[in-house]
Amino acid sequence: MSHDEKGYRAWVFDHPNGYVINTTRSRSPDYMVLHRASCTQVWQYTDMVRPGGFTERESIKVCGLGLDAMRAWAKLHGRPDGTFSKICGICQPAPTPLGTGVVR
């Protein structure tokens, strides 16, 4: 999601078992970090991440219900093998596909 902080946060609360790729606005293949939608790193405001910091400035979020869809998105945006530059060490997303279709 881009430029829709309210919609993004609503999606992660409505889909806690979904996935989020945190990436740059330019969709750099060098920075595509996979998280669980329930991971506080991608929805909780802190002193470092204030309102607007998830989708309205340098970062965007790609939200999806399954790992297959997230891998497909990564492939389309510069990671030919469908991997991610990093897997979040906090939420450690499971490597098992749960559904299909990137939502936003």
C-alpha positions as CSV (number, residue, x, y, z in Angstrom):
1,M,0.0,0.0,0.0
2,S,1.2,3.5,-0.8
3,H,-0.1,6.7,0.7
4,D,-2.9,4.9,2.6
5,E,-1.8,4.6,6.2
6,K,-5.3,4.1,7.6
7,G,-6.2,1.5,5.0
8,Y,-3.0,-0.3,5.5
9,R,-3.3,-0.5,9.3
10,A,-7.0,-1.7,8.9
11,W,-5.8,-4.5,6.6
12,V,-3.1,-5.8,9.0
13,F,-5.6,-5.8,11.9
14,D,-8.2,-7.6,9.7
15,H,-5.7,-10.2,8.4
16,P,-3.3,-11.1,11.2
17,N,-2.3,-14.3,9.5
18,G,-1.4,-12.5,6.3
19,Y,2.0,-11.3,5.2
20,V,3.6,-7.9,4.5
21,I,6.6,-7.0,2.4
22,N,8.2,-3.9,3.7
23,T,10.0,-2.2,0.8
24,T,11.1,1.2,-0.5
25,R,8.9,3.4,-2.6
26,S,11.2,2.5,-5.6
27,R,10.6,-1.2,-4.9
28,S,14.3,-1.9,-4.6
29,P,15.0,-5.6,-4.8
30,D,17.8,-5.0,-2.3
31,Y,15.2,-4.2,0.4
32,M,12.2,-6.5,0.5
33,V,11.7,-7.7,4.1
34,L,9.0,-10.3,4.7
35,H,6.8,-10.0,7.9
36,R,3.7,-11.5,9.3
37,A,0.9,-8.9,9.2
38,S,0.7,-9.3,13.0
39,C,4.3,-8.2,13.5
40,T,4.6,-5.0,15.5
41,Q,7.5,-3.9,13.3
42,V,5.0,-3.2,10.5
43,W,2.1,-1.6,12.3
44,Q,3.0,-0.2,15.7
45,Y,4.0,3.4,15.9
46,T,7.1,4.2,17.9
47,D,9.4,7.3,18.5
48,M,11.1,6.3,15.2
49,V,8.0,5.5,13.2
50,R,5.3,8.1,13.6
51,P,1.9,8.3,11.8
52,G,2.5,8.2,8.1
53,G,5.7,6.3,8.4
54,F,4.5,3.0,7.1
55,T,3.0,4.0,3.7
56,E,3.3,7.8,3.3
57,R,7.0,8.5,3.2
58,E,9.9,6.4,2.0
59,S,8.3,3.0,2.6
60,I,5.5,1.1,1.1
61,K,3.9,-2.2,2.1
62,V,2.7,-5.1,-0.1
63,C,0.0,-7.1,1.7
64,G,-1.0,-10.6,0.8
65,L,-2.7,-13.7,2.2
66,G,-0.2,-16.3,1.1
67,L,3.5,-16.8,0.6
68,D,3.1,-17.9,-3.0
69,A,1.6,-14.5,-3.8
70,M,4.3,-12.7,-2.0
71,R,7.1,-14.6,-3.8
72,A,5.4,-13.9,-7.1
73,W,5.3,-10.2,-6.3
74,A,9.0,-10.3,-5.4
75,K,9.8,-12.0,-8.7
76,L,7.9,-9.4,-10.6
77,H,9.9,-6.6,-8.8
78,G,13.5,-7.7,-9.3
79,R,14.1,-10.8,-7.3
80,P,14.0,-13.5,-10.0
81,D,14.1,-16.4,-7.5
82,G,11.1,-15.1,-5.5
83,T,13.1,-14.7,-2.3
84,F,13.2,-11.7,0.0
85,S,16.2,-9.6,1.0
86,K,15.4,-10.6,4.6
87,I,12.9,-12.5,6.7
88,C,11.9,-10.6,9.9
89,G,13.8,-12.0,12.9
90,I,11.1,-10.9,15.3
91,C,8.0,-12.5,13.7
92,Q,9.8,-15.2,11.6
93,P,7.1,-15.7,9.0
94,A,6.4,-19.4,8.4
95,P,7.7,-20.9,5.1
96,T,4.3,-22.5,4.4
97,P,1.9,-21.0,1.8
98,L,-1.5,-20.3,3.4
99,G,-3.4,-18.8,0.4
100,T,-3.1,-16.9,-2.8
101,G,-3.4,-13.4,-4.2
102,V,-1.7,-10.2,-3.3
103,V,-4.4,-8.0,-1.8
104,R,-2.7,-4.5,-2.2
